[in-house]
Amino acid sequence: MREIRYDSVGETLYTEVLDNGLTLYVLQKPDFRQTYACFTTKYGSIDNDFVVPGQSAVRHVPDGIAHFLEHKMFEEEHGDIFLDFAKNGAQTNAFTTFDSTTYLFSSTDKVLDSLSILIDFVQRPYFTDENVEKEKGIIAQEIRMYEDNPFWQVFKGLLQGMYGQHPLATDIAGTVESIYQITKEDLYDCHRTFYHPGNMVLFVIGPMEPDVILEHVVANQAAKGYQPQPPIVRGFPPVPKHPSQALRESRLAVSQPRTMFGFKETAVPVTGQLRQRHEAAMEIALDALLGRGAQLYYALIDEDLADAGFGASYELTEYYGHTMMGGNSNHPEKLAERVKSALQDAAKNGLDPTDFERTKRKAIGRFLSLMDSPQGIANVYTQQMLRGIDVLTTLDFLRVMTVQDVNQALQSHVRNDQFAVSIVRPQS
């Protein structure tokens, strides 16, 4: 296996690309008792238009199918996969994002057995007309539950304000109407296209020897006869240049308004390293200006514009980027305007160097804490690696980050014409 040394964090990552295209990563942690594994495909809710291997026409599938497929993978002809893991004392789960789907397990015993179960069930779809129809009712109930959730609705409202009719504004689970259009043939086509080993990453972290993991995975894959697959043709539409709506409002049975607001990214950096640098700079900026150590955070609470749950985050991929800020507020419009004004002032005048240094040290501390979390490392590493970013180099970026880097990131991001607001108000 090829070794990648990260001297700044004292870690060595072992990696191998198998003959069928699967990329394996093993991070050995001899002092850990638990092993954690993630099996991730670069396939999420935004991948609704694509060309099935062996065909030529672009195929469109219903919204929510990536999430639906994730649910269905846990049901096999012999029964429930959760029970198979439980027999080995392992816990399993899965989740779908806009651009990836991850299956995982954690265990302290019978790791190789559980690793086989993980790989096998993800690569062995079992769909029937009957079990697909049954799942539609389950997911429809899940979607309806989220329709009454103010946290989810204000988040979805902001995405719709920022991205309009783009797939990024569509609920990851789809709609009740869209999931009832899904057929087992759709699911098989999606699995065939996106669940090929060449589109997937397997990350294992724990005490076992990397060569033992590699030998086990190679034997597992060799028995399945996968043939190389050409690059996937995705029909991903361009991201809108400006927000679709500056303000979106809705009403729910809540006692207090809730708001989220933020800026769309205007120009996504081309390379993974540039995106990583920009994302780190924006996270430092938001923490310095709006985090729990910032003067503005406490001023917003004192002025009754926000409560202690107020927060801010930043996300950046090769397709899109945005800030998201907000929380409960008795005066949501005033809160949004006050925060926007503060960010505009910071973009114009720059961060206070003392605040920057304090926040930079916090960011370094958070990253070092992540290195002690097998689940955190595995989840973040696999998702970001598929986005072209090596998370284990984060400390190198943070150590050389300057206040000028952060100021430049703010100046490029904080644009008045890229600002959008979502508010959920109490019903009359």
VEXDREN-2710 file (C-alpha; in Angstrom, 1 decimal):
% VEXDREN-2710
k/r/px/py/pz
1/MET/0.0/0.0/0.0
2/ARG/1.1/3.5/-0.7
3/GLU/1.9/5.6/2.4
4/ILE/0.9/9.2/2.8
5/ARG/2.7/10.8/5.8
6/TYR/1.2/13.8/7.6
7/ASP/4.0/15.0/9.8
8/SER/2.0/18.0/11.2
9/VAL/-0.5/15.6/12.9
10/GLY/1.9/12.6/13.2
11/GLU/-0.3/10.2/11.1
12/THR/0.3/7.9/8.2
13/LEU/-2.5/7.1/5.8
14/TYR/-2.3/3.9/3.8
15/THR/-4.1/3.8/0.4
16/GLU/-4.5/1.5/-2.5
17/VAL/-6.6/1.8/-5.7
18/LEU/-7.9/-1.7/-6.6
19/ASP/-8.1/-3.1/-10.1
20/ASN/-11.8/-2.4/-10.2
21/GLY/-11.3/1.3/-9.3
22/LEU/-12.2/1.2/-5.7
23/THR/-10.1/3.5/-3.5
24/LEU/-9.2/2.1/-0.1
25/TYR/-7.9/4.2/2.8
26/VAL/-6.7/2.8/6.1
27/LEU/-5.7/5.0/9.0
28/GLN/-4.2/2.8/11.7
29/LYS/-4.8/3.9/15.3
30/PRO/-3.1/1.3/17.6
31/ASP/-4.4/2.9/20.8
32/PHE/-8.0/2.8/19.7
33/ARG/-10.2/-0.2/20.5
34/GLN/-13.0/0.7/18.1
35/THR/-12.9/0.4/14.4
36/TYR/-15.0/2.6/12.2
37/ALA/-15.6/2.2/8.5
38/CYS/-17.3/4.3/5.8
39/PHE/-18.2/3.2/2.4
40/THR/-19.1/6.3/0.3
41/THR/-20.3/6.9/-3.2
42/LYS/-20.1/10.2/-5.0
43/TYR/-23.8/10.2/-5.6
44/GLY/-26.3/12.5/-3.8
45/SER/-29.7/14.2/-4.2
46/ILE/-28.5/16.5/-6.9
47/ASP/-27.7/13.7/-9.3
48/ASN/-31.1/13.4/-11.0
49/ASP/-29.8/13.5/-14.6
50/PHE/-27.2/11.1/-15.9
51/VAL/-26.3/8.5/-18.6
52/VAL/-26.6/4.9/-17.6
53/PRO/-23.5/2.9/-18.6
54/GLY/-24.0/1.3/-22.0
55/GLN/-26.7/3.8/-23.0
56/SER/-26.5/7.2/-24.8
57/ALA/-29.5/9.2/-23.7
58/VAL/-29.6/11.3/-20.5
59/ARG/-31.8/9.7/-18.0
60/HIS/-33.9/11.8/-15.6
61/VAL/-35.1/10.2/-12.3
62/PRO/-37.5/11.5/-9.6
63/ASP/-36.3/13.8/-6.8
64/GLY/-35.3/12.0/-3.6
65/ILE/-34.2/8.8/-5.3
66/ALA/-30.6/8.8/-3.8
67/HIS/-32.1/8.9/-0.3
68/PHE/-34.7/6.3/-1.3
69/LEU/-32.0/4.0/-2.6
70/GLU/-30.0/4.4/0.7
71/HIS/-33.1/3.2/2.6
72/LYS/-33.7/0.2/0.4
73/MET/-30.1/-1.0/0.5
74/PHE/-30.6/-2.2/4.1
75/GLU/-33.3/-4.7/3.0
76/GLU/-32.2/-8.0/1.4
77/GLU/-33.9/-11.2/0.4
78/HIS/-32.8/-12.9/3.6
79/GLY/-33.9/-10.1/5.9
80/ASP/-32.7/-7.0/7.6
81/ILE/-29.0/-6.0/7.4
82/PHE/-29.1/-4.3/10.8
83/LEU/-29.6/-7.8/12.3
84/ASP/-26.5/-9.1/10.5
85/PHE/-24.4/-6.3/12.0
86/ALA/-25.9/-6.8/15.4
87/LYS/-24.9/-10.4/15.5
88/ASN/-21.3/-9.2/15.3
89/GLY/-21.8/-6.6/18.0
90/ALA/-21.5/-3.8/15.4
91/GLN/-23.7/-0.7/14.8
92/THR/-24.5/0.5/11.4
93/ASN/-26.1/3.5/9.7
94/ALA/-26.2/5.6/6.5
95/PHE/-26.9/9.1/5.4
96/THR/-27.4/11.0/2.1
97/THR/-26.2/14.5/1.3
98/PHE/-26.5/16.7/-1.8
99/ASP/-23.4/15.0/-3.4
100/SER/-22.7/11.8/-1.6
101/THR/-24.2/8.7/0.1
102/THR/-22.3/7.0/3.0
103/TYR/-22.8/3.6/4.6
104/LEU/-20.9/2.9/7.8
105/PHE/-20.4/0.6/10.8
106/SER/-18.5/0.8/14.1
107/SER/-17.3/-2.3/16.1
108/THR/-14.7/-3.5/18.6
109/ASP/-14.9/-7.2/17.6
110/LYS/-15.2/-9.3/14.4
111/VAL/-14.2/-6.3/12.3
112/LEU/-13.4/-8.2/9.1
113/ASP/-16.8/-10.0/9.3
114/SER/-18.6/-6.6/9.6
115/LEU/-16.4/-5.1/6.9
116/SER/-17.6/-7.9/4.5
117/ILE/-21.2/-7.3/5.5
118/LEU/-20.8/-3.6/4.7
119/ILE/-19.2/-4.0/1.3
120/ASP/-21.5/-6.9/0.3
121/PHE/-24.8/-5.3/1.1
122/VAL/-23.9/-2.0/-0.6
123/GLN/-22.8/-3.9/-3.7
124/ARG/-25.8/-6.3/-3.7
125/PRO/-29.0/-4.5/-4.4
126/TYR/-32.3/-6.3/-3.9
127/PHE/-35.4/-4.5/-5.1
128/THR/-38.9/-5.8/-5.8
129/ASP/-42.1/-4.1/-6.8
130/GLU/-43.5/-5.0/-3.4
131/ASN/-40.7/-3.8/-1.2
132/VAL/-40.3/-0.5/-3.2
133/GLU/-44.0/0.3/-2.8
134/LYS/-43.8/-0.5/0.9
135/GLU/-40.9/1.9/1.3
136/LYS/-42.8/4.8/-0.3
137/GLY/-45.2/4.9/2.5
138/ILE/-42.4/5.0/5.1
139/ILE/-40.5/7.8/3.4
140/ALA/-43.7/9.8/2.7
141/GLN/-44.4/9.8/6.5
142/GLU/-40.8/11.0/7.1
143/ILE/-41.2/13.8/4.6
144/ARG/-44.5/14.9/6.2
145/MET/-42.9/14.9/9.6
146/TYR/-40.2/17.3/8.3
147/GLU/-42.9/19.6/6.8
148/ASP/-43.9/20.5/10.3
149/ASN/-40.3/21.0/11.5
150/PRO/-39.4/24.8/11.7
151/PHE/-35.7/24.1/11.7
152/TRP/-35.9/22.1/8.4
153/GLN/-38.4/24.4/6.8
154/VAL/-36.4/27.6/7.4
155/PHE/-33.3/25.8/6.0
156/LYS/-35.2/24.6/3.0
157/GLY/-36.6/28.1/2.5
158/LEU/-33.2/29.6/2.4
159/LEU/-31.9/27.1/-0.2
160/GLN/-35.0/27.8/-2.3
161/GLY/-34.3/31.5/-2.0
162/MET/-30.7/31.0/-3.0
163/TYR/-31.1/28.4/-5.8
164/GLY/-34.6/28.7/-7.1
165/GLN/-35.6/25.6/-9.2
166/HIS/-32.1/24.2/-9.1
167/PRO/-31.7/20.6/-7.6
168/LEU/-29.8/22.2/-4.6
169/ALA/-33.1/23.7/-3.5
170/THR/-34.9/20.3/-3.5
171/ASP/-35.4/18.4/-0.3
172/ILE/-32.8/15.5/-0.1
173/ALA/-35.7/13.1/0.6
174/GLY/-37.7/14.5/-2.4
175/THR/-41.5/15.2/-2.2
176/VAL/-44.4/12.8/-1.5
177/GLU/-45.3/13.2/-5.1
178/SER/-41.8/12.5/-6.5
179/ILE/-41.1/9.4/-4.4
180/TYR/-44.3/7.7/-5.6
181/GLN/-42.9/7.9/-9.1
182/ILE/-39.9/5.8/-8.2
183/THR/-39.7/2.2/-9.7
184/LYS/-37.4/-0.7/-9.0
185/GLU/-36.0/-0.2/-12.5
186/ASP/-35.0/3.4/-11.5
187/LEU/-33.3/2.1/-8.4
188/TYR/-31.3/-0.5/-10.3
189/ASP/-30.2/2.0/-12.9
190/CYS/-29.0/4.4/-10.2
191/HIS/-27.2/1.6/-8.4
192/ARG/-25.6/0.4/-11.6
193/THR/-24.4/3.9/-12.5
194/PHE/-23.2/5.3/-9.2
195/TYR/-22.4/2.3/-7.0
196/HIS/-19.6/1.0/-9.2
197/PRO/-16.3/0.7/-7.2
198/GLY/-14.7/3.3/-9.4
199/ASN/-17.1/5.9/-8.0
200/MET/-16.6/4.9/-4.4
201/VAL/-14.2/5.3/-1.5
202/LEU/-13.8/2.9/1.5
203/PHE/-12.2/4.4/4.6
204/VAL/-11.3/2.3/7.6
205/ILE/-9.8/3.7/10.9
206/GLY/-8.9/1.5/13.9
207/PRO/-6.2/-0.7/15.4
208/MET/-5.9/-3.4/12.7
209/GLU/-2.9/-3.7/10.4
210/PRO/-3.5/-2.0/7.1
211/ASP/-2.2/-5.0/5.1
212/VAL/-4.8/-7.2/6.8
213/ILE/-7.6/-4.8/5.7
214/LEU/-6.2/-4.6/2.2
215/GLU/-5.9/-8.4/1.7
216/HIS/-9.5/-8.8/3.0
217/VAL/-10.9/-6.1/0.7
218/VAL/-9.0/-7.3/-2.4
219/ALA/-10.2/-10.9/-1.9
220/ASN/-13.8/-9.6/-1.5
221/GLN/-13.7/-7.5/-4.7
222/ALA/-11.9/-10.1/-6.8
223/ALA/-14.7/-12.5/-6.3
224/LYS/-17.3/-10.1/-7.8
225/GLY/-15.9/-9.6/-11.3
226/TYR/-16.4/-5.9/-11.7
227/GLN/-15.3/-4.5/-15.0
228/PRO/-13.8/-1.0/-15.4
229/GLN/-16.5/1.7/-16.0
230/PRO/-16.0/4.9/-18.0
231/PRO/-16.5/8.2/-16.2
232/ILE/-20.1/9.0/-15.2
233/VAL/-21.9/11.5/-17.4
234/ARG/-23.9/13.7/-15.1
235/GLY/-26.4/16.3/-16.3
236/PHE/-25.9/18.7/-13.5
237/PRO/-27.4/22.1/-14.4
238/PRO/-25.4/25.4/-13.8
239/VAL/-25.9/27.0/-10.4
240/PRO/-27.8/30.3/-10.7
241/LYS/-25.6/33.4/-10.5
242/HIS/-27.9/35.2/-8.1
243/PRO/-30.5/34.3/-5.5
244/SER/-33.9/33.5/-6.9
245/GLN/-35.7/35.3/-4.0
246/ALA/-34.2/37.8/-1.5
247/LEU/-36.9/36.9/1.0
248/ARG/-38.9/33.7/1.5
249/GLU/-41.5/33.4/4.3
250/SER/-43.8/30.6/5.6
251/ARG/-45.9/30.0/8.6
252/LEU/-46.0/27.0/11.0
253/ALA/-47.4/26.2/14.4
254/VAL/-44.5/27.7/16.3
255/SER/-44.4/30.1/19.2
256/GLN/-41.5/32.2/18.0
257/PRO/-40.2/33.2/14.5
258/ARG/-37.1/31.4/13.2
259/THR/-34.8/32.7/10.5
260/MET/-31.9/31.7/8.4
261/PHE/-30.0/34.0/6.0
262/GLY/-26.7/34.0/4.2
263/PHE/-24.7/34.8/1.1
264/LYS/-24.3/32.7/-2.0
265/GLU/-20.7/32.1/-3.1
266/THR/-20.1/34.1/-6.3
267/ALA/-17.0/32.3/-7.7
268/VAL/-16.2/28.7/-6.5
269/PRO/-12.4/28.1/-6.6
270/VAL/-11.4/25.6/-9.3
271/THR/-9.0/23.3/-7.4
272/GLY/-9.5/21.4/-4.2
273/GLN/-6.7/23.1/-2.4
274/LEU/-8.0/26.5/-3.2
275/ARG/-11.5/25.5/-2.0
276/GLN/-10.0/24.1/1.2
277/ARG/-8.1/27.3/1.9
278/HIS/-11.1/29.5/1.2
279/GLU/-13.4/27.3/3.3
280/ALA/-11.0/27.4/6.3
281/ALA/-10.7/31.2/5.9
282/MET/-14.4/31.7/5.9
283/GLU/-14.9/29.4/8.9
284/ILE/-12.4/31.5/10.9
285/ALA/-14.1/34.7/9.8
286/LEU/-17.6/33.6/10.9
287/ASP/-16.3/32.3/14.2
288/ALA/-14.4/35.5/14.9
289/LEU/-17.4/37.7/14.0
290/LEU/-20.3/35.6/15.1
291/GLY/-19.1/32.8/17.3
292/ARG/-19.6/32.5/21.1
293/GLY/-16.4/34.4/21.8
294/ALA/-17.5/37.4/19.6
295/GLN/-18.8/40.6/21.0
296/LEU/-21.6/40.7/18.4
297/TYR/-22.9/37.3/19.5
298/TYR/-23.7/38.6/23.0
299/ALA/-24.9/42.0/21.6
300/LEU/-27.5/40.2/19.5
301/ILE/-28.8/38.4/22.6
302/ASP/-28.8/41.5/24.8
303/GLU/-30.8/43.4/22.2
304/ASP/-33.3/40.6/22.0
305/LEU/-32.5/39.9/18.3
306/ALA/-31.3/36.3/18.9
307/ASP/-31.0/33.7/21.6
308/ALA/-28.1/31.4/22.6
309/GLY/-28.9/29.1/19.8
310/PHE/-27.7/31.6/17.2
311/GLY/-25.1/30.1/14.9
312/ALA/-23.3/30.4/11.6
313/SER/-21.7/28.0/9.1
314/TYR/-20.1/27.9/5.7
315/GLU/-20.1/25.1/3.1
316/LEU/-18.1/24.9/-0.2
317/THR/-18.0/22.2/-2.9
318/GLU/-16.9/22.2/-6.5
319/TYR/-20.5/23.1/-7.5
320/TYR/-21.7/25.7/-4.9
321/GLY/-20.9/27.5/-1.7
322/HIS/-22.8/29.6/0.9
323/THR/-22.9/30.9/4.4
324/MET/-25.9/30.1/6.6
325/MET/-26.6/32.0/9.8
326/GLY/-29.6/32.4/12.1
327/GLY/-31.8/30.9/14.8
328/ASN/-34.8/31.9/16.8
329/SER/-35.6/35.6/16.8
330/ASN/-38.5/37.9/17.8
331/HIS/-37.2/40.4/15.2
332/PRO/-35.9/38.3/12.3
333/GLU/-35.6/41.1/9.7
334/LYS/-33.6/43.2/12.1
335/LEU/-31.4/40.3/13.0
336/ALA/-30.6/39.6/9.4
337/GLU/-29.9/43.2/8.6
338/ARG/-27.7/43.7/11.7
339/VAL/-25.6/40.6/10.9
340/LYS/-25.3/41.5/7.2
341/SER/-24.2/45.0/8.1
342/ALA/-21.5/43.6/10.5
343/LEU/-20.1/41.3/7.8
344/GLN/-20.1/44.1/5.3
345/ASP/-18.1/46.3/7.7
346/ALA/-15.7/43.4/8.3
347/ALA/-15.2/42.9/4.6
348/LYS/-14.5/46.5/4.1
349/ASN/-12.3/47.2/7.2
350/GLY/-10.9/43.8/7.9
351/LEU/-10.9/41.6/11.0
352/ASP/-9.2/42.7/14.2
353/PRO/-5.8/40.9/14.2
354/THR/-6.3/39.9/17.9
355/ASP/-9.7/38.3/17.1
356/PHE/-8.2/36.5/14.2
357/GLU/-5.3/35.0/16.2
358/ARG/-7.7/33.9/18.9
359/THR/-10.1/32.3/16.5
360/LYS/-7.3/30.6/14.5
361/ARG/-6.1/28.9/17.6
362/LYS/-9.6/27.7/18.3
363/ALA/-9.8/26.3/14.8
364/ILE/-6.5/24.4/15.3
365/GLY/-7.8/23.0/18.6
366/ARG/-11.0/21.8/17.0
367/PHE/-9.1/20.0/14.2
368/LEU/-6.8/18.3/16.7
369/SER/-9.9/17.1/18.7
370/LEU/-11.3/15.7/15.4
371/MET/-8.2/13.5/15.2
372/ASP/-9.3/11.7/18.3
373/SER/-12.7/10.8/16.8
374/PRO/-12.7/7.8/14.5
375/GLN/-16.2/8.6/13.4
376/GLY/-15.4/12.2/12.8
377/ILE/-12.3/11.5/10.8
378/ALA/-13.9/8.8/8.6
379/ASN/-17.1/10.8/7.8
380/VAL/-15.3/14.0/7.0
381/TYR/-12.4/12.5/5.2
382/THR/-14.5/10.4/2.7
383/GLN/-16.9/13.2/1.9
384/GLN/-14.2/15.8/1.4
385/MET/-11.9/13.5/-0.5
386/LEU/-14.7/13.0/-3.1
387/ARG/-14.8/16.8/-3.3
388/GLY/-11.0/16.9/-4.0
389/ILE/-10.0/18.0/-0.5
390/ASP/-7.6/16.1/1.8
391/VAL/-8.8/16.9/5.3
392/LEU/-5.7/15.6/7.0
393/THR/-3.8/18.6/5.5
394/THR/-6.1/21.1/7.3
395/LEU/-3.6/21.8/10.0
396/ASP/-1.0/22.8/7.4
397/PHE/-3.5/25.3/5.9
398/LEU/-4.5/26.7/9.3
399/ARG/-0.9/27.3/10.5
400/VAL/0.0/29.5/7.6
401/MET/-3.4/31.3/7.4
402/THR/-3.0/35.1/7.8
403/VAL/-5.5/37.7/8.6
404/GLN/-5.1/39.0/5.0
405/ASP/-6.2/35.6/3.7
406/VAL/-9.4/35.8/5.8
407/ASN/-10.1/39.4/4.8
408/GLN/-9.7/38.5/1.1
409/ALA/-12.2/35.6/1.6
410/LEU/-14.7/37.9/3.2
411/GLN/-14.3/40.5/0.6
412/SER/-15.0/38.1/-2.2
413/HIS/-18.0/36.4/-0.4
414/VAL/-19.9/39.2/1.2
415/ARG/-21.9/40.7/-1.7
416/ASN/-25.2/42.5/-1.1
417/ASP/-26.7/41.1/-4.3
418/GLN/-26.0/37.5/-3.1
419/PHE/-27.9/37.8/0.2
420/ALA/-31.1/35.9/0.9
421/VAL/-33.3/35.5/3.9
422/SER/-35.8/32.8/5.0
423/ILE/-38.3/33.3/7.9
424/VAL/-40.8/30.9/9.5
425/ARG/-43.4/32.8/11.4
426/PRO/-46.1/31.7/13.8
427/GLN/-49.4/31.0/12.3
428/SER/-51.9/33.8/12.8
END
